């Protein structure tokens, strides 16, 4: 039998992050909808086809990407801080569970863009020793939580002998 311990239960992201994801999806969706309208007009001018089917199809895809996809992506995210590891999970189609050993952390950033500030969330960015994929981003947590995690990880790093 496998004696590997089960991963800890993941804490979901803050609701503000779902709003950030919805708003962030608006601009590409508006561009997609405008492209669908343009495609419909080109098909109408060149082939005599009605303009509205292309607009409707692309518009429905854009609506889905604003109304449905961000909520599904938000629900797929989670995180947990174990004794000596940070667990971050995400992914709707491909589920990813990243485990960051705290002993490998090089430095930690807390970032917050204007949209994140407006909805009360921040990102914890953990840089680890290793390969080109040595950065783990945990979005959608409150600034207080991000700073608390940063301080906890920093204390763990200071406590580890080199």
Secondary structure by P-SEA (a helix, b strand, c coil): ccccccccbbbbccaaaaaaaaaaaaaaaaaaaaaaaaaaaaaaaaccccccaaaaaaaaaaaaacccaaaaaaaacbbbbcccbbbbbccccbbbbbbbccccccbbbbbbcaaaaaabbbbbbbbbccccccccccccccaaaaaaaaaaaaaaaaaccc
